[in-house]
Amino acid sequence: MAASETPVFPPVLPNRHPDAPKGADLDKCVHCGLCLNACPTYRELGLEMDSPRGRIYQMVQVATGQAEITPSYVEHLDLCLACRGCESACPSGVPYGRLIEAARAELEARIERPWHVRLLRRFVFGRLLVSRGWLRTAGALLYLYQASGLQQLVRGSGLLKLAGKLGRIEKLAPEAEAPFFFSQIGRIFPAKGEKRKRVAFLAGCLANVTSARLNEATVRVLQENGCEVAVPEGQTCCGALHVHSGLKDQARELARRNIRAFLPEDFDAVVTNAAGCGSTLKEYHELLENDPEFREKAHVFVSKVRDITEFLDEIGIRPPENPVPATVTYQDSCHLAHGQKIRQAPRNLLAAIPGVDFRELPQADLCCGSAGVYNIVHDDLAASILEKKMALVNATGASIVTTANVGCAIQLKAGVALHGKGQRVLHVVELLDEAYRRRGGQPPASPQPPSS
């Protein structure tokens, strides 16, 4: 279809699920096709129905009653990474992220998954991600598996090759970073030097186990930049994985819990170091738009949310004094670049570190294949995307790969192990933290928990 031809669709059927895609959003797509090259699944599969344009067309067919929800429709929507790269490419401002989340919420309400899938989803989304107790238990088991040498034994035995999908997923297992960050929740950390801001830090859910050192580094960097940092006790999972999986009602309850935890005190900002979390936190007002008690509170909360790179760039960082002699590249997090439209802030922070030789990564804003739980559910496709990403990373010659999202970091670490050249993978804030902790140009000592 030519870009000048605007399709005319029948009206959306009434009495649909309240979270189903809205006609006003669907009608914005003029099917020009400029999104195709920005879509990882279209680049991999070359199928129109696995492109943003194709998926929207299918949504319209279902919304207008011209097609039923079929296994094929479910599969095409499930294959979407929800990376939102198409939003950056779209000239018509189609809110594709909102559309795919709405379509998945409708599917969740209208289809019945196999019993074992329902059971697994109920545990992961309803228990594991929202419970510190379950996360501690899972983290302890993962730590024992890795620290005891059992993981090394299993990987060396060849058993993983016989385990099929489970064996492939095991290679993506992140490191359990003991001690976990849970012990820091509820604490307040003073600013170093003159106090400039008072901020609240959202520590996440799995990040307390798999990115505990990153969370500590985030607090230290904020302290270095004159921020008093509170880690509110009542906080919980942000709900991003729930939203991406169509579980909007569960996400709404998590949003309410976080608003209750963060709003009572007067913070200058609510800071997160996970771009995927931040994108959802900044959309709490959309999640709760029909909640009379939390509608206005959600708007106030959203006005305070900042990604850590965004916040530090806004206030102006105190540049590290000692150089970090390293060649560095940067992989854009999809939900930072496309969801939050933040691209320059992380690069500005890297440019402020003396000694860094920054090399731009080709196609830096193309998804690495992590996408929440996508690399577990669709591991084969995610692995193909990651292999191509690592070829681009290797071509830069960088010794350090930085990103701004915990999920991306885990995926890229797996990529280095499988296809890399021994690169270190760090969050931008972790590299900043290393720079602050260097003394006289010497590498920093082992990181310590944030000072109180």
Number of C-alpha atoms within 10 A of each C-alpha: 10 9 11 9 10 14 12 8 14 12 13 19 11 8 6 12 14 10 19 20 26 18 18 11 15 20 18 16 22 20 22 17 20 15 20 23 16 24 26 25 25 19 14 13 12 14 13 15 20 24 27 29 22 19 21 25 18 19 25 22 17 19 25 16 14 10 13 12 17 10 9 10 17 14 12 17 24 18 15 21 24 26 28 26 26 26 21 16 18 20 14 12 13 21 17 25 18 19 22 27 23 25 23 23 24 21 22 15 13 11 12 10 12 8 9 9 11 11 11 11 17 12 14 13 19 14 14 19 21 21 15 18 13 15 21 17 13 16 22 18 13 20 20 14 16 17 13 11 10 12 17 12 13 13 14 10 10 11 12 17 12 10 12 10 15 13 16 17 18 14 15 21 16 19 15 24 19 15 15 21 22 19 9 20 17 12 13 18 19 21 23 17 11 10 14 15 17 20 23 26 26 26 30 24 23 21 23 27 27 24 26 22 22 24 27 22 23 26 30 28 26 28 24 22 22 20 24 21 26 22 22 20 15 13 24 21 24 29 29 21 20 24 22 25 23 21 24 23 16 14 25 21 15 21 28 21 16 23 21 16 17 23 16 8 11 10 18 16 22 26 27 26 26 25 28 28 24 26 23 24 27 21 20 26 22 15 23 22 15 10 15 9 11 20 16 14 19 25 17 15 22 20 15 18 24 25 28 26 26 23 18 21 16 11 12 12 18 13 16 18 16 19 20 21 14 14 16 24 26 26 27 27 30 31 27 26 22 22 24 19 13 18 17 13 17 25 19 16 20 22 14 16 21 16 15 17 16 17 14 15 21 15 13 19 21 22 27 29 28 27 23 20 15 20 22 20 14 18 19 15 18 23 23 13 21 24 19 13 23 18 13 15 30 18 10 17 15 22 17 19 24 26 25 28 25 25 26 28 23 19 23 31 22 19 25 20 14 16 18 17 15 13 19 15 25 24 25 23 27 22 21 22 23 22 25 21 21 17 14 10 13 12 15 14 10 7 13 10 15 18 13 10
